[in-house]
Amino acid sequence: MLRKLAWVLCSIGFSVTAWTQKGPPILEMSADGEVQIAPDGRVSDYRLQSKLEKAIADVIDRNVRGWRFEPVVIDGRAVTAKTAMHLSLKAEPADGKADSYTLRVTSVRFGEMKMKGHFKPPQYPISAVQAHVGGKVMLAVRLDETGKVVDVQPYQTSLDARARNENEAEHYRHLLEKASVEAAREWQYDLSEKVDGKAVGMIAMIPVEYSLCSMPCSRPQSGSWRALIPGPMHPASWMNRQVADNQDLSSLQNGEAAALDSRFHLKEDVVGKTL
């Protein structure tokens, strides 16, 4: 598999040998799919949705089908369940060799969901624009079984400009949060998680970006930094703060949602393991 993976990288136009003078590179990629588990927690079906080279797709498929989950239990009965899955992968040189690579899982998320229709960003508060203040509001939301936002609360707001004092910082955080909450109440998502054949509501985290570039704003250009000064956290009473704090949300784009309460739980952690 190690040499075959290196061959695949070359076959898609990536020259591994071209890097030998500076050392072989470390490569990253992601893969989206849909996984279904039987009442006993075994994977009964897996469908890779990302278009990957066959050699890599086969390795992912073979490994995922061997995973074991905690059974999903409803009213004391274990049931069949299905959800979307997002894998982040890293290909690393094996023992520093340019012609051998190992493929590892760096993160896995279940319950991925997509917004219905186009992302409708909030109105940028005029006073924040005039003061050249931007930032990122992380929203905690509750979605019903149709994917509609039924409750929303700002979890944490970070500003990209240093205020003169905490009162001024809190003023701008409140402005961005108010605009974000008003917009989020109109959003709806396609839920991927189904338990016993029925869609279930979810709790999720959603980032909302504010920048003096055009709204909605893309992430900073490659090679550039954006400094953000984090504000205090305000966990909602209906969310699990420990789960939220352990989630890697840095890759989420404007309006993308990461589930906090997926019913899918692996019996053994796969992060860091070789495929």
C-alpha positions in Angstrom: 0.0 0.0 0.0 2.8 2.4 0.8 4.4 2.4 -2.6 1.0 2.1 -4.3 -0.1 5.3 -2.6 3.0 7.1 -3.8 2.3 5.9 -7.3 -1.2 7.2 -7.1 0.1 10.6 -6.1 2.3 10.7 -9.1 -0.4 9.5 -11.4 -2.6 12.5 -10.5 0.1 14.9 -11.5 2.0 15.2 -8.2 5.7 14.7 -8.5 7.1 13.1 -5.4 10.6 12.8 -6.7 10.7 16.6 -7.4 10.6 17.1 -3.6 13.5 14.8 -2.7 16.0 17.7 -2.5 14.0 19.4 0.2 12.5 16.2 1.6 9.2 14.6 0.7 6.0 16.6 1.5 3.2 15.8 3.8 -0.2 15.8 2.0 -3.7 16.4 3.3 -7.1 15.6 1.9 -10.7 15.1 3.0 -13.3 12.5 2.1 -17.1 12.7 2.6 -19.4 9.7 2.7 -22.4 8.1 4.2 -22.3 5.3 6.8 -25.0 3.0 8.0 -24.8 0.8 11.1 -26.8 -2.2 12.1 -28.4 -2.6 15.5 -25.3 -4.4 16.8 -23.0 -1.5 15.8 -21.4 -3.1 12.8 -21.2 -1.1 9.6 -23.9 -2.5 7.3 -23.3 0.0 4.4 -20.8 2.7 3.5 -20.8 4.9 0.4 -18.0 7.2 -0.4 -19.3 10.4 -2.0 -16.0 12.2 -2.7 -14.3 11.4 -6.0 -11.0 9.8 -5.1 -8.4 7.7 -6.9 -9.6 4.1 -6.7 -6.6 2.9 -4.7 -7.2 5.5 -2.0 -11.0 5.0 -2.1 -10.6 1.2 -1.7 -8.4 1.7 1.4 -10.9 4.0 3.0 -13.8 1.7 2.2 -12.1 -1.4 3.5 -11.2 0.3 6.8 -14.5 2.1 7.4 -16.4 -1.2 6.9 -14.3 -2.7 9.7 -15.2 0.0 12.3 -17.4 -0.8 15.2 -19.9 1.6 16.8 -21.8 1.8 20.0 -25.4 0.6 19.1 -27.9 3.4 18.7 -30.7 2.8 21.2 -34.2 4.2 21.0 -36.7 3.4 23.8 -34.5 0.6 25.0 -34.2 -1.0 21.5 -31.1 -1.0 19.3 -32.0 0.3 15.8 -30.4 0.8 12.4 -29.0 4.3 11.9 -27.4 6.3 9.1 -25.4 9.5 8.9 -23.0 11.6 6.9 -19.3 11.3 7.7 -16.4 13.7 7.0 -12.9 12.3 7.2 -9.7 14.4 7.2 -6.6 12.4 6.1 -2.9 12.9 6.0 -0.4 11.1 3.8 3.0 11.1 5.4 6.4 9.7 4.1 7.1 6.3 5.6 10.5 6.5 7.3 11.4 9.6 5.3 11.2 7.7 2.0 9.9 9.7 -1.0 8.5 6.5 -2.6 6.5 5.2 0.4 3.6 6.9 2.1 1.3 6.0 5.0 -2.3 7.3 5.2 -3.6 8.4 8.6 -6.9 9.7 9.9 -6.5 13.1 11.5 -10.2 13.8 12.3 -13.6 12.3 11.8 -17.0 14.0 12.1 -20.5 12.5 12.0 -23.8 14.2 11.3 -22.5 16.6 8.7 -25.3 18.8 7.3 -25.7 21.3 4.5 -27.7 24.4 4.3 -30.8 24.4 2.2 -30.5 26.9 -0.6 -27.9 29.7 -0.6 -26.3 31.1 2.5 -28.0 34.3 3.5 -25.4 36.3 5.5 -26.4 38.7 8.2 -26.4 42.5 7.8 -23.0 43.9 8.8 -23.7 46.5 11.6 -23.0 49.9 10.2 -21.2 51.2 13.3 -18.8 48.1 13.2 -18.0 48.9 9.5 -17.3 52.5 10.3 -15.0 51.5 13.2 -13.3 48.9 10.9 -14.2 46.1 13.3 -14.8 42.5 12.1 -14.7 39.2 13.7 -16.2 35.7 13.9 -19.3 34.7 15.9 -19.6 31.0 16.8 -23.3 30.2 17.1 -24.8 27.3 19.0 -28.1 26.2 17.4 -30.8 23.6 17.9 -32.3 22.2 14.7 -35.7 20.4 14.6 -36.2 17.2 12.6 -36.9 19.3 9.5 -33.6 21.1 9.8 -35.0 24.5 10.9 -33.3 26.6 13.5 -35.5 26.5 16.6 -33.1 28.0 19.1 -29.8 29.9 18.7 -27.3 31.4 21.1 -23.9 33.1 20.6 -21.3 30.7 22.0 -18.2 32.8 21.5 -17.4 35.9 19.5 -13.8 36.9 18.5 -12.9 40.4 17.2 -10.2 41.2 14.6 -9.5 44.6 16.1 -8.4 45.4 19.7 -10.8 47.6 21.5 -9.8 50.4 23.8 -11.4 48.6 26.8 -13.6 45.7 27.6 -16.8 47.7 27.5 -16.1 48.7 23.9 -15.2 45.1 23.0 -18.4 43.9 24.5 -20.3 46.5 22.5 -19.0 45.3 19.2 -19.4 41.6 20.2 -23.0 42.3 21.0 -23.6 44.0 17.6 -22.2 41.1 15.7 -24.0 38.5 17.8 -27.4 40.3 17.4 -27.0 40.4 13.6 -25.9 36.7 13.5 -28.8 35.5 15.6 -31.4 37.4 13.6 -30.0 35.9 10.4 -29.7 32.3 11.8 -33.4 32.2 12.7 -34.2 32.1 9.0 -31.7 29.3 8.1 -32.6 25.6 7.4 -30.3 22.6 6.9 -30.6 19.2 5.2 -30.1 16.8 8.1 -28.1 13.6 7.2 -28.7 11.6 10.4 -31.6 9.2 10.4 -32.4 6.9 13.3 -34.7 3.9 12.7 -35.5 5.5 9.3 -36.5 8.9 10.7 -34.7 12.2 10.6 -33.7 13.5 14.1 -33.0 17.1 15.3 -29.5 18.1 16.0 -27.4 20.6 18.1 -24.7 22.2 16.0 -22.0 24.9 15.9 -22.1 27.4 13.1 -19.5 30.2 12.4 -20.4 33.6 11.0 -17.6 35.7 9.6 -17.5 39.5 9.5 -14.8 41.2 7.4 -14.4 44.4 5.5 -14.1 42.4 2.3 -17.4 41.6 0.6 -19.9 39.7 2.6 -20.1 36.7 2.7 -16.3 36.8 3.1 -14.0 33.9 2.2 -11.3 32.7 4.5 -8.0 34.6 4.4 -5.8 34.1 1.4 -3.2 31.3 1.5 -0.1 32.6 3.3 -1.8 35.3 5.2 -2.9 35.5 8.9 -6.0 36.9 10.4 -5.7 37.8 14.1 -8.7 37.2 16.2 -9.2 38.2 19.9 -11.5 35.6 21.5 -14.3 36.8 23.8 -15.8 34.8 26.7 -17.7 31.6 26.1 -21.4 31.4 26.8 -22.6 27.7 26.5 -26.3 27.3 26.1 -28.1 25.2 28.7 -29.1 22.6 26.1 -25.6 22.0 24.7 -22.6 19.9 25.9 -19.8 22.4 26.4 -17.2 19.7 26.7 -18.1 18.3 23.3 -18.0 21.8 21.8 -14.6 22.6 23.2 -13.1 19.3 21.9 -14.4 19.9 18.3 -12.0 21.1 15.6 -14.1 23.8 14.0 -11.4 25.7 12.3 -12.1 24.3 8.9 -15.8 25.3 8.9 -16.8 28.0 6.4 -19.4 30.7 6.8 -22.7 29.1 7.7 -21.4 25.5 7.7 -22.7 23.4 10.6 -20.9 20.9 12.7 -23.1 18.5 14.7 -22.4 18.3 18.5 -24.8 15.5 19.4 -24.5 12.9 16.7 -25.8 9.5 17.8 -22.7 7.8 16.2 -19.9 6.9 18.6 -17.0 4.7 17.7 -16.0 2.0 20.1 -12.3 2.7 19.4 -10.9 6.1 18.4 -9.6 6.0 14.9 -7.8 9.4 14.9 -4.1 8.9 14.3 -4.5 5.4 13.1 -3.0 4.2 9.8 -5.3 3.0 7.1 
